[in-house]
Amino acid sequence: MLFSQAKTESVKVDGNCGVCKKRIEKAAKSVDGVSMAIWSKETKIMEVTFDSTKTTFVAVQMAVAKSGHNNGKFKVDEKVYDSLPECCRYHRAKPVSSSGK
């Protein structure tokens, strides 16, 4: 018989406001096995507790990125970012041109 293996991990997640907080936490909690997800607007750190027999931290980070928020493992698709409300459009580093200009 397998027992649940609760793990807690944290990662920086880009966001700005209370609307971001709700979206980030909802996305993380939508992953089966996640029991807790809290994102701090001040520190930009999300702490997640999950059952490691049901999911992985990578799966949680992927769900958060799909909701529109860059994090330690994944970058957001441009179309998803562009669909965020204006207040949620966090600063993103511009890609470096490969042409050297």
C-alpha positions in Angstrom: 0.0 0.0 0.0 1.3 3.4 -1.0 1.1 6.3 1.5 0.9 9.9 0.3 4.2 11.6 0.1 3.6 15.3 0.9 6.3 17.6 -0.5 6.6 21.3 -0.3 8.5 23.2 -2.9 8.8 26.9 -3.7 9.6 28.8 -6.9 9.7 32.4 -8.2 6.6 33.2 -10.3 6.2 36.5 -12.2 3.1 38.5 -11.4 1.9 41.8 -10.1 -1.4 42.0 -8.3 -4.2 40.3 -6.4 -5.7 39.1 -9.8 -2.4 37.4 -10.5 -2.4 35.8 -7.1 -5.8 34.3 -7.7 -4.9 33.0 -11.1 -1.5 31.5 -10.0 -2.9 29.8 -7.0 -6.0 28.5 -8.9 -3.7 27.1 -11.7 -1.5 25.3 -9.2 -4.4 23.9 -7.2 -6.0 22.6 -10.4 -3.2 20.0 -10.6 -4.4 16.7 -9.0 -2.4 16.1 -5.9 -1.8 19.7 -4.9 -3.2 20.4 -1.4 -1.9 24.0 -1.0 -0.6 26.8 -3.1 0.2 30.3 -1.9 1.9 33.1 -4.0 3.2 36.2 -2.4 2.8 39.5 -4.3 5.7 41.0 -2.3 8.3 38.2 -2.7 7.0 36.7 -6.0 7.5 33.3 -4.4 4.9 30.5 -4.7 4.9 27.7 -2.2 3.2 24.5 -3.1 2.4 21.4 -1.1 1.6 18.3 -3.2 1.4 14.5 -3.0 4.5 13.3 -4.9 2.8 10.0 -5.7 0.2 11.9 -7.7 2.1 14.7 -9.4 5.4 16.5 -9.8 6.5 20.0 -9.1 7.3 20.4 -12.8 3.6 19.6 -13.6 2.6 22.4 -11.2 5.0 24.9 -12.8 3.7 23.9 -16.3 0.0 24.6 -15.2 1.1 28.0 -13.8 2.9 28.9 -17.0 -0.2 27.9 -19.1 -2.2 30.3 -17.0 0.1 33.2 -18.0 2.9 33.4 -15.5 6.6 32.7 -16.1 8.3 30.7 -13.4 11.5 28.8 -12.6 10.9 26.1 -15.2 8.6 27.5 -17.9 8.1 30.7 -19.9 4.7 31.8 -21.1 3.5 31.7 -24.6 3.2 35.2 -26.1 -0.5 34.8 -26.9 -1.3 33.7 -23.4 0.7 36.7 -21.9 -1.0 39.1 -24.3 -4.4 37.9 -23.1 -3.7 38.8 -19.5 -5.5 41.9 -18.1 -3.3 45.1 -18.3 -2.7 45.0 -14.5 -1.2 41.5 -14.7 1.3 42.2 -17.4 4.5 41.9 -15.5 7.9 43.1 -16.8 9.6 40.5 -19.0 13.1 40.7 -20.3 13.3 41.3 -24.0 14.8 38.4 -26.0 18.3 39.1 -27.2 18.6 39.4 -31.0 20.4 36.6 -32.5 21.8 38.9 -35.2 23.9 40.8 -32.6 22.2 44.1 -33.3 
